[in-house]
Amino acid sequence: MDKYICPLEWRYGSKEMRALFSLSSIVRSYTSVEVAIVAGLARAGLAPKGCVDSIAKCAEELKPWEVYAGEEVLGHDIASLAYILGEKCGECGRYVHLGATSYDVIDTAWALILREGIDIVKRRLRRILSALKELAIRYRDTIMVGRTHGQHALPITLGFKLANYIYELARSYERLCLLENRLIRSKISGAVGTMAAWGDKGFEVERGASEYLGLEPHAISTQIAPRDGFAELVAILAILASQLDRFALEVRELSRTEIAEIYEASERVGSSTMPHKRNPVISERISGLAKVMRGLVTTALENIPLAHERDLTNSSSERILIPHAMLVIDQMLLDMETLLEILHIDPKKMRSNIELTRGAIMTESIMIRLVEKGVPRHVAHRMLIDIVRRSGDNDIKNAIMDSKDISSLLSREEIERAMDPEKYLGSYRKLIERAIEHMRNTVEKC
């Protein structure tokens, strides 16, 4: 392991995603684009048709290290690749990279790699949505405290809470689907983007190369594809990371010793010194990596403004930015899947925590009933504030029943019903169903 520097090389991210951004994968994508450009040239009559298969076969024998050994001499990785293929591929080598520029290769290769990478992200996200759906259905009637500003607010159910995350994550799934049409495109248009080297056959070269790779071309570009697509990708992944962070924070908060409604249940050691500790390690890793993900957005946005038809300031940062963004979100999604599998949920603790405020969280319900009896809302609101503040450690329901102003309007049975948390959950079931249906429709459309 001494050869590794970045944790993404060995600690974070799946083998599947790591392989996608490996040196061999990147060079293989470069060579695929070079072959595709020759296919475009052949379609336009600018190269013999037989050269496509010839160069493809020749490219298979290329070793990634050869390209970067050549770069040490030439100072340019794509020029090195073009030289090597030109020399190795016999008579057909003369057509390699003809009329193309380096970012025809790089940007189109990114499209190929990100097509697979986004597919991995979407696949993981579908599994997470499915797991959340199952949990939301299983716990749709499990009553718990709804909290705002860290305080007890109104009763909700765990299923309702989880359905909110289903809705939010489905929105990120939709963003990824919409992004693909803007980002996963070929850029085959030569230096400064005018296709000048191919005369009046530029569109034929572009179409032939693009169809060879199964891509649609950008409508127009400079020497490089528009960088807003990469910025959008990183921003969408940062939004997704922040949504996962929000869920992880919820788990962390609800696993606090004094709350203990949800916690991570696993066989791992919680602390190196304190045997009793049950730390939310996976949740905290999700939150930690989300900080990294959000930080990458600035770099992605900075790459949009480039001088004239291009400069190189995006190149070095993107070599770091794009693989890191994809591998970080990959690890976060893997952690989210694991987290949902090991969550321990304690419905009894949820129910007992509702009683901590001694009925105070049901005072809105009493207020609504008083308004129905003709009391102005603001008057009922002030009346209940006074009762809560005067009650001290006493039971709020008893205090309400002892209030002459309220008992003259509401019977004991009406107060009992209004103070029952299970009777004050609104349209929670229909809202859960609507969130699940939205998620289902989103996934089916994409």
Protein Blocks (a to p, Z undefined) as FASTA:
>chain_A
ZZpmblklmmgocfklmmmmgmklmmmmmmmmmmmmmmmmmmnopacfklmmmmmmmmmm
pcfklmmmmmmmnopaklmmmmmmmmmnojmlmmgophiafklmmmmmmmmmmmmmmmmm
mmmmmmmmmmmmmmmmmmmmmccdddeehiafbdcdfklmmmmmmmmmmmmmmmmmmmmm
mmmccddebjhhlommnojmlmmmmmmmmmmnopacdfbdcfbdcfklmmmmmmmmmmmm
mmmmmmmmmmmmmmpmklomaccddfbdfbfklmkbccdfklmmmmmmmmmmmmmmmmmm
mmmpcghjbcfklmmmmmmmmmmmmmmmmmmmmmmmmmmmmoccdfklmmmmmmmnnomm
mmmmmmmmmmmnopafklmmmmmmmmmmmnmmacfklmmmmpmklmmmpcfklmmmmmmm
klmnojmlmmmmmmmmmmmmmmmmZZ
